[in-house]
Amino acid sequence: MFELDSNFAKIYFMKKLSLYVFLGLMFCNVGFAEIYACSMGLERYNRDGEVETSIFERRGKFFFSDNNIKLRITGETNKEIFLTSENVVAGGIYVVIIDKKEKEFTYRYVDLDIARENESYPLPFGKCVVK
């Protein structure tokens, strides 16, 4: 009789363990791949007919650009994602804003030297495709 209870306990434990493993894997899979392929025409920079594309891929709690810049998610809403990357050596900050609803983006690298030298410089703006 004692052996029967022991086998029952093992089976019950294994079923329970399987359920917890399944639920754990299901909830851990929340960090699905999210890739924004964003392009813009360069007409604003007197480069008619040219297009520039940037890729932003979510990996865990960060995004990485196609040139491997690690971008921190500074803020995120249902509508927008705000990404930043500081360059302590050069003394600047790289900012990316992606509109998730309209599939649009802009970015800017800002430092004091650039601000001093460029009184008016058009901001990049384009459309994104989500993969």
C-alpha positions as CSV (number, residue, x, y, z in Angstrom):
1,M,0.0,0.0,0.0
2,F,2.9,2.4,0.9
3,E,4.4,1.7,-2.6
4,L,1.1,2.6,-4.3
5,D,1.0,6.0,-2.5
6,S,4.6,6.6,-3.4
7,N,4.0,6.0,-7.1
8,F,0.9,8.2,-7.0
9,A,2.9,11.0,-5.4
10,K,5.6,10.7,-8.1
11,I,3.0,10.8,-10.9
12,Y,1.2,13.7,-9.3
13,F,4.5,15.6,-8.8
14,M,5.6,15.0,-12.5
15,K,2.3,16.2,-13.8
16,K,2.5,19.3,-11.6
17,L,6.1,19.9,-12.6
18,S,5.2,19.5,-16.3
19,L,2.5,22.1,-15.9
20,Y,4.8,24.6,-14.2
21,V,7.5,24.1,-16.9
22,F,4.9,24.6,-19.6
23,L,3.5,27.8,-18.0
24,G,7.0,29.0,-17.4
25,L,8.1,28.6,-21.0
26,M,4.9,30.1,-22.2
27,F,5.4,33.3,-20.1
28,C,9.1,33.5,-20.8
29,N,8.4,33.6,-24.5
30,V,6.8,37.1,-24.1
31,G,10.0,38.6,-25.4
32,F,9.3,37.8,-29.1
33,A,11.4,39.1,-31.9
34,E,10.4,42.7,-32.8
35,I,12.3,44.3,-35.7
36,Y,11.6,47.7,-37.2
37,A,13.0,48.3,-40.7
38,C,12.8,52.0,-41.2
39,S,13.6,53.9,-44.4
40,M,13.6,57.6,-45.4
41,G,14.2,59.5,-48.6
42,L,17.1,61.9,-48.4
43,E,15.4,64.8,-50.3
44,R,15.6,66.9,-47.1
45,Y,19.4,66.8,-47.5
46,N,19.4,67.6,-51.3
47,R,20.1,64.0,-52.2
48,D,17.1,63.3,-54.4
49,G,16.4,59.7,-55.2
50,E,18.5,58.3,-52.4
51,V,17.1,56.2,-49.5
52,E,18.6,55.3,-46.2
53,T,17.4,52.4,-44.2
54,S,18.0,51.6,-40.5
55,I,17.1,48.4,-38.6
56,F,16.1,48.4,-35.0
57,E,15.8,44.9,-33.3
58,R,14.5,44.3,-29.8
59,R,16.6,41.9,-27.9
60,G,15.3,41.5,-24.3
61,K,15.3,44.9,-22.6
62,F,17.2,46.7,-25.4
63,F,17.1,47.4,-29.1
64,F,20.2,47.1,-31.3
65,S,20.6,49.0,-34.5
66,D,21.9,47.5,-37.8
67,N,25.3,49.1,-37.0
68,N,25.2,47.3,-33.6
69,I,24.5,50.4,-31.4
70,K,22.9,49.2,-28.1
71,L,19.8,51.4,-27.5
72,R,18.2,51.5,-24.1
73,I,14.4,51.7,-24.0
74,T,14.0,55.0,-22.2
75,G,10.2,54.9,-22.5
76,E,7.5,52.9,-24.3
77,T,3.7,53.3,-24.6
78,N,1.1,51.6,-26.8
79,K,1.9,54.3,-29.4
80,E,5.7,55.1,-29.2
81,I,9.1,53.7,-28.3
82,F,11.8,56.1,-27.1
83,L,15.4,54.8,-27.5
84,T,18.6,56.4,-26.3
85,S,22.3,55.6,-26.4
86,E,24.8,57.8,-24.6
87,N,28.4,58.3,-26.0
88,V,30.3,59.4,-22.9
89,V,33.6,59.6,-24.8
90,A,32.3,62.0,-27.5
91,G,29.8,63.7,-25.1
92,G,26.6,63.2,-27.0
93,I,23.4,61.2,-27.0
94,Y,21.6,59.3,-29.8
95,V,17.8,59.4,-29.7
96,V,15.4,57.3,-31.7
97,I,11.6,57.7,-31.6
98,I,9.4,55.1,-33.3
99,D,5.7,55.6,-33.7
100,K,4.3,52.1,-33.5
101,K,0.8,53.0,-34.7
102,E,1.7,55.2,-37.7
103,K,4.9,53.2,-38.4
104,E,7.1,56.3,-38.6
105,F,10.4,57.1,-37.0
106,T,13.0,59.9,-36.5
107,Y,16.4,59.9,-34.9
108,R,19.1,62.4,-33.9
109,Y,22.6,62.4,-32.5
110,V,23.0,65.4,-30.4
111,D,26.1,67.0,-28.9
112,L,27.2,70.5,-28.2
113,D,29.6,70.8,-31.2
114,I,26.9,69.8,-33.6
115,A,24.5,72.2,-32.0
116,R,27.1,75.1,-32.3
117,E,27.9,74.4,-35.9
118,N,24.4,73.7,-37.3
119,E,21.8,76.4,-36.7
120,S,19.2,74.6,-38.8
121,Y,19.5,71.0,-39.9
122,P,16.5,68.9,-41.0
123,L,15.5,66.0,-38.8
124,P,15.4,62.6,-40.4
125,F,11.9,61.2,-40.8
126,G,10.6,58.1,-42.5
127,K,8.4,55.0,-42.5
128,C,8.9,51.7,-40.8
129,V,7.9,48.1,-41.5
130,V,7.5,45.8,-38.5
131,K,8.8,42.2,-38.8
